[in-house]
Amino acid sequence: MVVVTVIERDTESEAFAPAASAKTAQELWTELNSFYIAEAWLLDDRKMHEWLDLFTEDLLYFMPRRKNVPSREAHREVPPYGTDLPFFDEDRNMMLVRIQRMDSGMAWAEEPPSRTRHLVGNLVIERVDEDGTVHAKTAFICHRSHAEYDTALYSGYREDVLHPVDGSWKISRRTIVLDVNVVLDKNMAIFF
């Protein structure tokens, strides 16, 4: 039997310490893991409107451009929000516009639609606030196949802020960090 605990990251010492009982932590971890698996299937099954319903109205969907920096400047590798031009910096309305364009058949980059496979794992619950807000981190691999010959493989991690809403979870902030700093794919019209 594996025991999982919710952990809080001590940014000063890079140490991790348990923040909740094992039973509560295990239940929360299992619930969030199931949430992320269901989310991946919504994306892969192209159920974009249902996927968007997993997010709050005040959503921030952010993908910074990773930098190549010397090891002594590693803190600059992933620019914080608002300090650099990102790949994505979108709110819920912009996400809805992107989904509606795909629905219209007029989004040339997604016609025919890409086939994707999202694998999400390595879930870490970094913090649980008193109001139940969860700060979670997951690793992902996303394979994209488009038309006959176009393929791309993306990997990275996502940092989410999730809120308990009516017995489920809603994401209010998602930061996606790719493992590469240069994307060689023709476009990035998919979601992560």
C-alpha positions as a Markdown table, in Angstrom:
| # | Residue | x | y | z |
|---|---|---|---|---|
| 1 | Met | 0.0 | 0.0 | 0.0 |
| 2 | Val | 1.3 | 3.4 | -1.0 |
| 3 | Val | 0.6 | 6.3 | 1.4 |
| 4 | Val | 0.4 | 9.7 | -0.2 |
| 5 | Thr | 0.5 | 13.0 | 1.8 |
| 6 | Val | -0.2 | 16.5 | 0.8 |
| 7 | Ile | 3.0 | 18.4 | 0.8 |
| 8 | Glu | 3.9 | 22.0 | 1.2 |
| 9 | Arg | 7.1 | 23.2 | -0.4 |
| 10 | Asp | 9.5 | 25.2 | 1.8 |
| 11 | Thr | 11.0 | 27.5 | -0.9 |
| 12 | Glu | 13.8 | 28.5 | 1.4 |
| 13 | Ser | 15.3 | 25.0 | 1.9 |
| 14 | Glu | 13.6 | 23.2 | -1.0 |
| 15 | Ala | 12.4 | 20.7 | 1.6 |
| 16 | Phe | 9.0 | 19.2 | 1.6 |
| 17 | Ala | 6.8 | 18.6 | 4.7 |
| 18 | Pro | 3.5 | 16.9 | 5.2 |
| 19 | Ala | 0.6 | 19.3 | 5.6 |
| 20 | Ala | -2.4 | 17.0 | 6.1 |
| 21 | Ser | -3.3 | 13.6 | 7.5 |
| 22 | Ala | -2.5 | 10.6 | 5.2 |
| 23 | Lys | -6.2 | 9.6 | 4.9 |
| 24 | Thr | -7.3 | 13.1 | 3.9 |
| 25 | Ala | -4.4 | 13.6 | 1.6 |
| 26 | Gln | -4.9 | 10.3 | -0.1 |
| 27 | Glu | -8.6 | 11.0 | -0.7 |
| 28 | Leu | -7.8 | 14.5 | -2.1 |
| 29 | Trp | -5.0 | 13.1 | -4.2 |
| 30 | Thr | -7.2 | 10.4 | -5.6 |
| 31 | Glu | -10.0 | 12.9 | -6.3 |
| 32 | Leu | -7.8 | 15.3 | -8.1 |
| 33 | Asn | -6.0 | 12.6 | -10.1 |
| 34 | Ser | -9.5 | 11.4 | -11.3 |
| 35 | Phe | -10.3 | 15.0 | -12.2 |
| 36 | Tyr | -7.2 | 15.3 | -14.3 |
| 37 | Ile | -7.7 | 12.0 | -16.0 |
| 38 | Ala | -11.3 | 13.0 | -16.9 |
| 39 | Glu | -10.0 | 16.4 | -18.1 |
| 40 | Ala | -7.5 | 14.7 | -20.4 |
| 41 | Trp | -10.2 | 12.5 | -22.0 |
| 42 | Leu | -12.3 | 15.6 | -22.6 |
| 43 | Leu | -9.5 | 17.2 | -24.6 |
| 44 | Asp | -8.7 | 14.0 | -26.5 |
| 45 | Asp | -12.3 | 13.4 | -27.3 |
| 46 | Arg | -12.6 | 17.0 | -28.6 |
| 47 | Lys | -15.3 | 17.9 | -26.0 |
| 48 | Met | -13.9 | 21.5 | -25.8 |
| 49 | His | -17.0 | 23.1 | -24.3 |
| 50 | Glu | -17.2 | 20.6 | -21.6 |
| 51 | Trp | -13.5 | 21.0 | -21.0 |
| 52 | Leu | -13.9 | 24.8 | -20.7 |
| 53 | Asp | -16.6 | 24.2 | -18.1 |
| 54 | Leu | -13.8 | 22.9 | -15.8 |
| 55 | Phe | -12.6 | 26.5 | -15.5 |
| 56 | Thr | -13.8 | 29.4 | -13.5 |
| 57 | Glu | -15.2 | 32.6 | -15.1 |
| 58 | Asp | -12.0 | 34.5 | -14.0 |
| 59 | Leu | -9.7 | 32.0 | -15.6 |
| 60 | Leu | -6.1 | 32.8 | -16.4 |
| 61 | Tyr | -4.5 | 30.4 | -18.9 |
| 62 | Phe | -0.8 | 31.2 | -19.2 |
| 63 | Met | 2.1 | 29.6 | -21.0 |
| 64 | Pro | 5.4 | 31.5 | -20.6 |
| 65 | Arg | 8.3 | 31.1 | -23.0 |
| 66 | Arg | 11.1 | 29.2 | -21.3 |
| 67 | Lys | 14.5 | 30.9 | -21.5 |
| 68 | Asn | 17.9 | 29.4 | -21.9 |
| 69 | Val | 19.9 | 30.9 | -19.1 |
| 70 | Pro | 23.2 | 30.1 | -17.3 |
| 71 | Ser | 22.7 | 27.9 | -14.2 |
| 72 | Arg | 23.6 | 30.8 | -11.9 |
| 73 | Glu | 20.5 | 32.5 | -13.3 |
| 74 | Ala | 18.1 | 29.6 | -13.2 |
| 75 | His | 15.5 | 31.8 | -11.4 |
| 76 | Arg | 15.0 | 33.5 | -14.8 |
| 77 | Glu | 14.3 | 30.4 | -16.8 |
| 78 | Val | 10.6 | 30.7 | -16.5 |
| 79 | Pro | 9.5 | 34.3 | -16.6 |
| 80 | Pro | 6.8 | 35.3 | -14.1 |
| 81 | Tyr | 3.4 | 36.5 | -15.4 |
| 82 | Gly | 3.5 | 39.9 | -16.9 |
| 83 | Thr | 7.3 | 40.1 | -17.5 |
| 84 | Asp | 7.7 | 38.6 | -20.9 |
| 85 | Leu | 5.8 | 37.8 | -24.1 |
| 86 | Pro | 4.2 | 34.4 | -23.5 |
| 87 | Phe | 2.9 | 31.7 | -25.9 |
| 88 | Phe | -0.5 | 32.1 | -24.3 |
| 89 | Asp | -2.0 | 34.7 | -22.0 |
| 90 | Glu | -5.7 | 34.1 | -22.2 |
| 91 | Asp | -8.9 | 34.5 | -20.2 |
| 92 | Arg | -12.0 | 32.5 | -20.4 |
| 93 | Asn | -13.5 | 34.6 | -23.2 |
| 94 | Met | -10.5 | 34.2 | -25.4 |
| 95 | Met | -10.5 | 30.5 | -24.8 |
| 96 | Leu | -14.2 | 30.4 | -25.8 |
| 97 | Val | -13.4 | 32.3 | -29.0 |
| 98 | Arg | -10.6 | 29.8 | -29.8 |
| 99 | Ile | -13.1 | 26.9 | -29.3 |
| 100 | Gln | -15.8 | 28.6 | -31.4 |
| 101 | Arg | -13.3 | 29.1 | -34.2 |
| 102 | Met | -12.5 | 25.4 | -34.1 |
| 103 | Asp | -16.2 | 24.6 | -34.1 |
| 104 | Ser | -16.7 | 26.8 | -37.2 |
| 105 | Gly | -14.4 | 24.8 | -39.4 |
| 106 | Met | -12.6 | 28.1 | -40.3 |
| 107 | Ala | -9.6 | 27.6 | -38.1 |
| 108 | Trp | -7.2 | 26.4 | -40.8 |
| 109 | Ala | -4.6 | 25.2 | -38.3 |
| 110 | Glu | -7.2 | 22.7 | -36.9 |
| 111 | Glu | -8.9 | 21.6 | -40.1 |
| 112 | Pro | -9.0 | 18.7 | -40.1 |
| 113 | Pro | -8.9 | 18.6 | -36.3 |
| 114 | Ser | -5.7 | 17.3 | -34.6 |
| 115 | Arg | -5.7 | 14.0 | -32.9 |
| 116 | Thr | -4.2 | 14.4 | -29.4 |
| 117 | Arg | -3.3 | 12.1 | -26.6 |
| 118 | His | -2.8 | 13.8 | -23.2 |
| 119 | Leu | -1.0 | 11.9 | -20.5 |
| 120 | Val | -1.1 | 13.6 | -17.2 |
| 121 | Gly | 0.6 | 12.4 | -14.0 |
| 122 | Asn | 3.1 | 13.0 | -11.2 |
| 123 | Leu | 0.4 | 14.9 | -9.3 |
| 124 | Val | 1.8 | 16.9 | -6.4 |
| 125 | Ile | -0.5 | 18.9 | -4.2 |
| 126 | Glu | 1.7 | 21.7 | -3.1 |
| 127 | Arg | -0.7 | 23.6 | -0.8 |
| 128 | Val | -4.2 | 23.6 | 0.4 |
| 129 | Asp | -5.6 | 26.9 | 1.6 |
| 130 | Glu | -8.0 | 27.3 | 4.5 |
| 131 | Asp | -10.9 | 27.9 | 2.1 |
| 132 | Gly | -10.2 | 24.6 | 0.3 |
| 133 | Thr | -8.3 | 26.1 | -2.6 |
| 134 | Val | -5.7 | 23.7 | -3.9 |
| 135 | His | -2.4 | 24.5 | -5.6 |
| 136 | Ala | -1.4 | 21.5 | -7.6 |
| 137 | Lys | 1.3 | 20.6 | -10.1 |
| 138 | Thr | 1.2 | 17.9 | -12.8 |
| 139 | Ala | 3.6 | 16.7 | -15.5 |
| 140 | Phe | 2.2 | 16.1 | -18.9 |
| 141 | Ile | 3.1 | 14.6 | -22.3 |
| 142 | Cys | 0.8 | 15.5 | -25.2 |
| 143 | His | 1.2 | 13.9 | -28.6 |
| 144 | Arg | -0.4 | 15.7 | -31.5 |
| 145 | Ser | -1.1 | 14.2 | -34.9 |
| 146 | His | -2.5 | 16.3 | -37.7 |
| 147 | Ala | -3.4 | 15.4 | -41.3 |
| 148 | Glu | -1.1 | 12.7 | -42.7 |
| 149 | Tyr | 2.4 | 13.6 | -41.7 |
| 150 | Asp | 2.4 | 16.4 | -39.0 |
| 151 | Thr | 3.2 | 15.2 | -35.5 |
| 152 | Ala | 4.5 | 16.9 | -32.4 |
| 153 | Leu | 5.3 | 15.8 | -28.9 |
| 154 | Tyr | 5.0 | 18.3 | -26.1 |
| 155 | Ser | 6.1 | 17.7 | -22.5 |
| 156 | Gly | 6.2 | 19.9 | -19.5 |
| 157 | Tyr | 4.4 | 20.7 | -16.4 |
| 158 | Arg | 1.2 | 22.5 | -15.3 |
| 159 | Glu | 0.6 | 24.5 | -12.2 |
| 160 | Asp | -3.1 | 24.9 | -11.3 |
| 161 | Val | -5.1 | 26.7 | -8.7 |
| 162 | Leu | -8.3 | 24.7 | -8.1 |
| 163 | His | -11.4 | 25.6 | -6.2 |
| 164 | Pro | -14.1 | 23.3 | -4.8 |
| 165 | Val | -17.3 | 24.3 | -6.5 |
| 166 | Asp | -20.6 | 22.5 | -6.0 |
| 167 | Gly | -19.0 | 19.1 | -5.2 |
| 168 | Ser | -16.4 | 19.3 | -8.0 |
| 169 | Trp | -13.3 | 21.3 | -9.0 |
| 170 | Lys | -12.8 | 24.4 | -11.1 |
| 171 | Ile | -9.5 | 25.7 | -12.3 |
| 172 | Ser | -9.0 | 29.4 | -11.9 |
| 173 | Arg | -5.4 | 29.6 | -13.0 |
| 174 | Arg | -3.3 | 27.3 | -15.2 |
| 175 | Thr | 0.4 | 27.9 | -15.9 |
| 176 | Ile | 1.8 | 25.6 | -18.6 |
| 177 | Val | 5.6 | 25.3 | -18.8 |
| 178 | Leu | 7.0 | 23.4 | -21.8 |
| 179 | Asp | 10.3 | 21.6 | -21.5 |
| 180 | Val | 11.5 | 23.3 | -24.7 |
| 181 | Asn | 12.0 | 27.0 | -25.3 |
| 182 | Val | 11.6 | 26.8 | -29.1 |
| 183 | Val | 8.4 | 25.1 | -30.5 |
| 184 | Leu | 9.2 | 23.5 | -33.9 |
| 185 | Asp | 5.5 | 22.6 | -34.6 |
| 186 | Lys | 3.8 | 24.6 | -37.4 |
| 187 | Asn | 1.2 | 25.9 | -34.8 |
| 188 | Met | 0.1 | 25.4 | -31.3 |
| 189 | Ala | -3.7 | 25.4 | -31.7 |
| 190 | Ile | -4.3 | 22.7 | -29.1 |
| 191 | Phe | -5.0 | 23.0 | -25.4 |
| 192 | Phe | -2.9 | 21.6 | -22.6 |
